[in-house]
Amino acid sequence: MSMVRLMLHILQSFALFEWEVTGERIRNKIATSKCKGMWMGGIPPLGYDVENIRLVPNGYEAKIIRHIFSVLSN
């Protein structure tokens, strides 16, 4: 019985290790992509469009955003 428990603990430890390594690798990839200025997906913020994996200002929407901020700041 103790040998079975030992094997289960060893397998569980390897599974946990692999899970942590995978998470770390994904976090590093996301951080590297963000440092390169790459858009990581999802709906871009109002005032921006996505072109070639990068955010670029959308002139029309940016004008609306500036107007909203000026109205709210007064």
C-alpha positions in Angstrom: 0.0 0.0 0.0 2.8 2.5 0.8 4.4 1.8 -2.5 1.2 2.7 -4.4 0.9 5.9 -2.3 4.6 6.7 -3.1 4.0 6.3 -6.9 0.8 8.4 -6.8 2.7 11.2 -5.0 5.5 11.0 -7.5 3.1 11.2 -10.4 1.2 14.1 -8.7 4.5 16.0 -8.3 5.4 15.6 -11.9 1.9 16.8 -13.0 2.2 19.8 -10.7 5.6 20.6 -12.0 4.5 20.4 -15.7 1.5 22.6 -14.9 3.7 25.3 -13.3 6.2 25.2 -16.1 3.5 25.5 -18.7 2.0 28.5 -16.9 5.4 30.2 -16.6 6.1 29.7 -20.3 2.7 31.2 -21.2 3.2 34.2 -18.9 6.7 34.8 -20.3 5.4 34.7 -23.9 2.6 37.1 -23.2 5.0 39.5 -21.4 7.5 39.4 -24.3 4.8 40.0 -26.8 3.5 43.0 -24.8 7.1 44.4 -24.6 7.3 44.2 -28.4 4.1 46.3 -28.6 2.0 43.4 -29.9 -1.8 43.4 -29.3 -2.7 40.3 -27.4 -6.2 39.9 -28.7 -9.7 40.9 -27.8 -11.6 44.0 -28.8 -9.3 47.0 -29.2 -10.0 50.0 -27.0 -12.2 52.7 -28.5 -10.0 55.0 -30.6 -7.7 52.3 -31.8 -7.7 49.6 -34.6 -5.6 46.5 -34.9 -3.2 46.4 -37.9 -0.5 43.8 -38.2 -0.9 42.7 -34.5 -0.4 46.3 -33.3 -2.7 49.0 -32.1 -2.9 52.1 -34.4 -5.0 55.2 -33.6 -8.3 55.5 -35.4 -8.6 59.3 -36.1 -12.4 59.4 -36.1 -12.8 57.5 -32.9 -9.9 59.3 -31.2 -11.6 62.6 -31.9 -14.8 61.3 -30.2 -12.8 60.2 -27.2 -11.0 63.6 -26.9 -14.4 65.3 -27.1 -15.8 63.0 -24.3 -12.8 63.8 -22.1 -13.1 67.5 -22.7 -16.8 67.5 -21.8 -16.3 65.4 -18.7 -13.4 67.6 -17.5 -15.4 70.8 -17.6 
